[in-house]
């Protein structure tokens, strides 16, 4: 990719996300990965954000807490790992299920209000 390609990508990302200089990003993928270089390194720097570097998949949850992460832009495989761990925790702690279901209803109601007609809310 050329310098112009990278800058254009960063400028497009700036228009897409509402993140600011007080946000803290968790960088997970290797920096030589062009996606991580662009959205996990160049984008946070361009808005004046802070970057914490993850110590590995086993340490991701600890790193998110330790560095008080407010933003994480990554590939679907990473979010799938997080999703599976959350779902496993939910299955193992049934007493949190009513609270989570209530949060789900609130989330869907909020989405229906903000995004009427969206396939996500139908």
One Martini backbone bead per residue (centre of mass of N, CA, C, O) as a GRO file, in nm:
protein
  122
    1UNK     BB    1   0.099   0.035   0.017
    2UNK     BB    2   0.048   0.355   0.016
    3UNK     BB    3   0.046   0.648   0.171
    4UNK     BB    4  -0.227   0.736   0.054
    5UNK     BB    5  -0.385   0.486   0.143
    6UNK     BB    6  -0.345   0.516   0.448
    7UNK     BB    7  -0.458   0.804   0.478
    8UNK     BB    8  -0.736   0.746   0.360
    9UNK     BB    9  -0.818   0.536   0.567
   10UNK     BB   10  -0.795   0.717   0.817
   11UNK     BB   11  -0.996   0.934   0.725
   12UNK     BB   12  -1.238   0.737   0.708
   13UNK     BB   13  -1.234   0.647   1.004
   14UNK     BB   14  -1.283   0.923   1.134
   15UNK     BB   15  -1.577   0.944   1.005
   16UNK     BB   16  -1.697   0.672   1.144
   17UNK     BB   17  -1.574   0.741   1.428
   18UNK     BB   18  -1.632   0.838   1.786
   19UNK     BB   19  -1.322   0.924   1.864
   20UNK     BB   20  -1.072   1.025   2.109
   21UNK     BB   21  -0.801   1.137   2.298
   22UNK     BB   22  -0.927   0.974   2.562
   23UNK     BB   23  -0.878   0.719   2.422
   24UNK     BB   24  -0.823   0.357   2.460
   25UNK     BB   25  -0.631   0.123   2.294
   26UNK     BB   26  -0.624  -0.216   2.174
   27UNK     BB   27  -0.352  -0.392   2.068
   28UNK     BB   28  -0.332  -0.719   1.902
   29UNK     BB   29  -0.202  -0.721   1.647
   30UNK     BB   30   0.036  -0.713   1.442
   31UNK     BB   31   0.188  -0.436   1.296
   32UNK     BB   32   0.235  -0.580   1.009
   33UNK     BB   33  -0.057  -0.565   1.003
   34UNK     BB   34  -0.241  -0.353   0.817
   35UNK     BB   35  -0.484  -0.323   1.000
   36UNK     BB   36  -0.334  -0.256   1.263
   37UNK     BB   37  -0.172  -0.019   1.159
   38UNK     BB   38  -0.421   0.154   1.090
   39UNK     BB   39  -0.642   0.105   1.344
   40UNK     BB   40  -0.418   0.050   1.593
   41UNK     BB   41  -0.216   0.310   1.521
   42UNK     BB   42  -0.273   0.551   1.323
   43UNK     BB   43  -0.550   0.636   1.425
   44UNK     BB   44  -0.490   0.702   1.723
   45UNK     BB   45  -0.270   0.908   1.658
   46UNK     BB   46  -0.451   1.106   1.483
   47UNK     BB   47  -0.638   1.165   1.764
   48UNK     BB   48  -0.455   1.125   2.037
   49UNK     BB   49  -0.443   0.849   2.134
   50UNK     BB   50  -0.411   0.554   2.313
   51UNK     BB   51  -0.178   0.267   2.342
   52UNK     BB   52  -0.222  -0.077   2.402
   53UNK     BB   53  -0.043  -0.382   2.437
   54UNK     BB   54  -0.107  -0.693   2.400
   55UNK     BB   55  -0.002  -1.006   2.566
   56UNK     BB   56  -0.245  -1.179   2.472
   57UNK     BB   57  -0.522  -1.372   2.469
   58UNK     BB   58  -0.499  -1.453   2.779
   59UNK     BB   59  -0.473  -1.117   2.851
   60UNK     BB   60  -0.707  -0.940   2.748
   61UNK     BB   61  -0.893  -0.889   2.992
   62UNK     BB   62  -0.670  -0.771   3.171
   63UNK     BB   63  -0.589  -0.539   2.976
   64UNK     BB   64  -0.859  -0.394   2.970
   65UNK     BB   65  -0.854  -0.328   3.272
   66UNK     BB   66  -0.567  -0.214   3.323
   67UNK     BB   67  -0.602   0.016   3.073
   68UNK     BB   68  -0.885   0.120   3.026
   69UNK     BB   69  -1.047   0.040   2.776
   70UNK     BB   70  -1.247   0.212   2.504
   71UNK     BB   71  -1.104   0.070   2.242
   72UNK     BB   72  -1.166  -0.187   1.976
   73UNK     BB   73  -1.011  -0.275   1.673
   74UNK     BB   74  -1.091  -0.571   1.486
   75UNK     BB   75  -1.121  -0.887   1.411
   76UNK     BB   76  -1.360  -1.131   1.414
   77UNK     BB   77  -1.197  -1.351   1.570
   78UNK     BB   78  -1.166  -1.188   1.832
   79UNK     BB   79  -1.475  -1.147   1.889
   80UNK     BB   80  -1.535  -1.450   1.902
   81UNK     BB   81  -1.372  -1.510   2.155
   82UNK     BB   82  -1.524  -1.317   2.339
   83UNK     BB   83  -1.807  -1.433   2.298
   84UNK     BB   84  -1.750  -1.722   2.401
   85UNK     BB   85  -1.667  -1.634   2.688
   86UNK     BB   86  -1.927  -1.494   2.767
   87UNK     BB   87  -2.121  -1.735   2.719
   88UNK     BB   88  -1.981  -1.925   2.921
   89UNK     BB   89  -2.027  -1.746   3.167
   90UNK     BB   90  -2.334  -1.744   3.151
   91UNK     BB   91  -2.374  -2.053   3.178
   92UNK     BB   92  -2.213  -2.057   3.468
   93UNK     BB   93  -2.414  -1.791   3.550
   94UNK     BB   94  -2.747  -1.789   3.591
   95UNK     BB   95  -2.800  -1.531   3.784
   96UNK     BB   96  -2.740  -1.321   3.532
   97UNK     BB   97  -2.958  -1.361   3.312
   98UNK     BB   98  -3.183  -1.151   3.381
   99UNK     BB   99  -3.001  -0.906   3.347
  100UNK     BB  100  -2.919  -0.958   3.051
  101UNK     BB  101  -3.203  -0.961   2.934
  102UNK     BB  102  -3.265  -0.670   3.013
  103UNK     BB  103  -3.034  -0.547   2.846
  104UNK     BB  104  -3.130  -0.654   2.575
  105UNK     BB  105  -3.398  -0.499   2.568
  106UNK     BB  106  -3.270  -0.222   2.582
  107UNK     BB  107  -3.092  -0.244   2.332
  108UNK     BB  108  -3.318  -0.299   2.125
  109UNK     BB  109  -3.482  -0.047   2.185
  110UNK     BB  110  -3.256   0.153   2.118
  111UNK     BB  111  -3.215   0.054   1.825
  112UNK     BB  112  -3.502   0.105   1.722
  113UNK     BB  113  -3.483   0.411   1.771
  114UNK     BB  114  -3.209   0.471   1.608
  115UNK     BB  115  -3.280   0.214   1.380
  116UNK     BB  116  -3.513   0.224   1.180
  117UNK     BB  117  -3.544  -0.070   0.979
  118UNK     BB  118  -3.338  -0.248   1.076
  119UNK     BB  119  -3.230  -0.575   1.063
  120UNK     BB  120  -3.143  -0.581   1.368
  121UNK     BB  121  -3.462  -0.491   1.471
  122UNK     BB  122  -3.666  -0.718   1.324
   0.00000   0.00000   0.00000
